């Protein structure tokens, strides 16, 4: 009886299937919320937004977000931003990301090299965890209060960007 129970436990453990959270925005606030001196009714914070699309396209947006009093969050369109596109594939409980192109706003002054490194995310329920922006391990959770009408524009900018990542595969 103990052998049967152990065998069933091993089979159940081996059948665990991780589901990639596709078709939703995942985010992480990368720093402290602050209030601009001239607008005490809003808060600003640096953030990273991820999208793992069903067609295996990967999108990563590093930007500033602003939160209004009703707790709706918007991507700040006049702040520095970096948008990365690539491909993702699943390996058990991990998502392996290959970044291919990077677009930067005119106000961004840094290097794109860190944004070209391969990336491994770990599936945690409907979230993923990893070190996406080089700021340490973190959880990227679903967000429903984000309003981002320009998101697809930023994705197109990245798809068409002349800044290509070296092929690491």
Buried (B, 14 or more C-beta within 10 A) or exposed (E): EEEEEEEEEEEEEEEEEBEBBBEBBBBBBBEEEEEEEEEEEBBBBBBBBBBBBEEBBBBBBBBBBBBEEEEEBBBBBEBBBBBBBBBBEBEEBBBBBBBBBBBBBEEBEEEBEEBBEEBEBBBBEEBBBBEBBEEEEBBBBEBEEBEBEBBEEBBEBBBEBEBEBEEEE
